[in-house]
């Protein structure tokens, strides 16, 4: 079975295993943050593949000034 490309993984909003395309996923660690980048370890409950979901800061919301 062909693996998902990064582009296809992003089109599916990270909701499919890149190895087997299953939607049975579980986050197996807390989100790790380093500056404007963050990542979280994910595991497929169908084929046991693991990978890092990678996040980037894209802005802020709900600013409240005192």
Legacy VTK file of the C-alpha trace (Angstrom):
# vtk DataFile Version 3.0
C-alpha trace
ASCII
DATASET POLYDATA
POINTS 66 float
0.000 0.000 0.000
1.508 3.399 -0.955
2.378 5.727 1.899
0.886 9.213 2.193
3.091 12.075 1.075
3.480 14.990 3.474
1.180 17.022 1.209
-1.547 14.348 1.317
-1.125 14.014 5.099
-1.686 17.762 5.451
-4.740 17.650 3.144
-6.202 15.067 5.532
-5.451 17.389 8.492
-3.112 14.768 9.963
-6.037 12.416 10.562
-4.676 9.423 8.643
-1.638 7.249 9.251
1.078 8.082 6.722
1.986 4.383 6.534
-1.389 2.602 6.217
-3.949 5.464 5.949
-5.904 4.265 9.001
-7.746 6.912 11.004
-7.189 5.025 14.302
-4.504 7.274 15.787
-3.356 8.121 19.298
-1.063 10.828 20.628
1.541 9.006 22.719
3.313 11.965 24.289
2.726 15.569 25.309
3.279 18.395 22.834
6.938 19.452 22.987
7.675 23.142 22.304
10.875 24.858 21.201
10.395 28.514 20.296
7.957 28.862 17.398
7.960 25.104 16.672
6.184 22.250 18.433
5.806 18.522 17.838
3.916 15.558 19.248
4.561 11.831 18.906
1.659 9.954 17.292
1.021 6.227 16.877
-1.238 4.323 14.496
-3.359 1.819 16.419
-3.753 -0.280 13.261
-0.163 -0.800 12.044
1.846 0.524 15.072
3.751 3.083 12.961
4.932 6.142 14.906
5.850 9.653 13.759
6.021 13.261 14.923
3.277 15.714 14.041
5.043 19.062 13.580
3.404 22.429 14.340
4.443 26.049 13.681
3.307 29.253 15.304
0.959 31.058 12.939
-0.314 33.923 15.044
-2.224 34.663 18.221
-5.831 35.251 19.240
-7.938 36.598 22.075
-5.506 39.279 23.241
-6.688 40.972 26.435
-4.920 44.110 27.616
-5.250 45.387 31.164
LINES 1 67
66 0 1 2 3 4 5 6 7 8 9 10 11 12 13 14 15 16 17 18 19 20 21 22 23 24 25 26 27 28 29 30 31 32 33 34 35 36 37 38 39 40 41 42 43 44 45 46 47 48 49 50 51 52 53 54 55 56 57 58 59 60 61 62 63 64 65
